[in-house]
Amino acid sequence: MGGAALLPRRPWAGRRVVLGVTGGIAAYKAVQLARDLTQLGALVDVALTRAAGAFVGAITFEAVTGRPVRSDLLAPGYALDHIRLGRDADVVCIAPATADTIARAAAGAASDLITAILLATRAPVLFCPAMNDRMYSHAAVQRNLERLRELGYGVVGPAVGPLAFGEGQGPGRMEEPDAIVQYIGRALEGTTPLSGRRVLVSAGPTREAIDPVRFLSNRSSGRMGYALAQAAWRRGAEVTLVSGPTALEPPVGPALVKVETAEEMKDAVTRELPGRDVLVMAAAVADFRPAHVAPEKLKKESRPGAIALEPAPDVLRSTRAARPAGMVAVGFALETENARANARAKLESKDLDLVVLNDATVPGAGFEVETNQVVLLDRAGGAQELPLLSKDEVADAILDRVVSLLQAR
Ligand SMILES: Cc1cc2nc3c(=O)[nH]c(=O)nc-3n(C[C@H](O)[C@H](O)[C@H](O)COP(=O)(O)O)c2cc1C
């Protein structure tokens, strides 16, 4: 990767997260969660149930968070900790949440430090249930989870996957720490100008078949579009991501529609467009595709001299008439020459509100890298030059502009 090294990002500096850890096998994953939250800058106060202490020691959490860990509600010297922790929290997350703790919380009990904190807080609360699938599907647990939802608490997961003791693949596994971090992020954002807005993002390359095994494609990794979809969801939007083939994990929260060709990308975007407030087309859609797709694999011996190309569907242009009134439309331009003039021409010809210009000749910008350096061109003739940033930071800067455009409507 070219360009300057980026400083580690600490977007949650000073935010207070109370992490309640209860007595299940998945408590070991809470260590990773505590570490990830701390690395994002959050002040993480871990509260353990007595049972949790049988699975993971307080000292481990103290080492990864750099903060004291509390366990005992009735410890002399810490009499008001449950009130202080509950009052000061920006978010409370119970991960893993056992059936037992879920039952106590659903009943409004305050018999241990975690349930007492839950009554003392007015911050958003997330429960991440983790248990055997038969325990999870029991009517009592389901009823208690329903009660938690009625109380306004969020329930994250559980995931479906291998359970402890070789106990099958049912739902019951704690959601992965990466995903929980995103839910905590969304809770920390609270209500934002994007809350409830309907956002459509496209990402990744397309593949245009030459024969059944070969295709034309491009170097898009999808990272920029995935970062945008994730960031918009974190800010409270309802997001659909239409993605060409990528090696990336799906973002947490957005609905994902997978496509392969420019034609499929156009169809999916057209289908998803009605009722959207924002369209961000970060996909690198093929401009050309083979005019004929060979029905069988082309043989080496056939020595095909040239592949005839035809224009692929222009997704931005073809969706132009179908865009809902008032929609904010953002396109991307990747240029290697006359960058600004070409990007401005794209803004006009495709009737966009904002064009994000990547100059592929800038080290650290464009395809296949974690960073990007872009210029945001708007309809009023403005050009906002951003420094070299991580794609997450670029996504936030683009969304800040989208918010201003929405608010100006
Ligand atoms: C080895 C072992 C693993 C356990 N794993 C879980 C679990 O994953 N989920 C759960 O709800 N309970 C699990 N339990 C039961 C809880 O530890 C028990 O209900 C305890 O009272 C929970 O207390 P707490 O909610 O205060 O932490 C497990 C028990 C043992 C012995």
The ligand as a Gaussian input file, in Angstrom:
#p B3LYP/6-31G(d) Opt

LIG

0 1
 C      -20.027000     -25.680000      31.460000
 C      -21.233000     -24.822000      31.550000
 C      -21.597000     -24.048000      30.471000
 C      -22.713000     -23.231000      30.519000
 N      -23.040000     -22.497000      29.418000
 C      -24.154000     -21.741000      29.439000
 C      -24.528000     -21.001000      28.300000
 O      -23.832000     -20.992000      27.277000
 N      -25.664000     -20.268000      28.352000
 C      -26.461000     -20.240000      29.459000
 O      -27.509000     -19.584000      29.418000
 N      -26.108000     -20.927000      30.566000
 C      -24.985000     -21.675000      30.589000
 N      -24.648000     -22.400000      31.704000
 C      -25.471000     -22.266000      32.906000
 C      -25.168000     -20.987000      33.673000
 O      -23.804000     -20.933000      34.005000
 C      -26.045000     -20.896000      34.918000
 O      -27.411000     -20.801000      34.518000
 C      -25.694000     -19.729000      35.806000
 O      -26.634000     -19.689000      36.881000
 C      -25.752000     -18.428000      35.064000
 O      -25.581000     -17.349000      35.957000
 P      -25.472000     -15.852000      35.475000
 O      -26.575000     -15.625000      34.504000
 O      -25.652000     -15.058000      36.714000
 O      -24.126000     -15.646000      34.904000
 C      -23.513000     -23.205000      31.683000
 C      -23.149000     -23.968000      32.774000
 C      -22.012000     -24.781000      32.711000
 C      -21.671000     -25.624000      33.905000

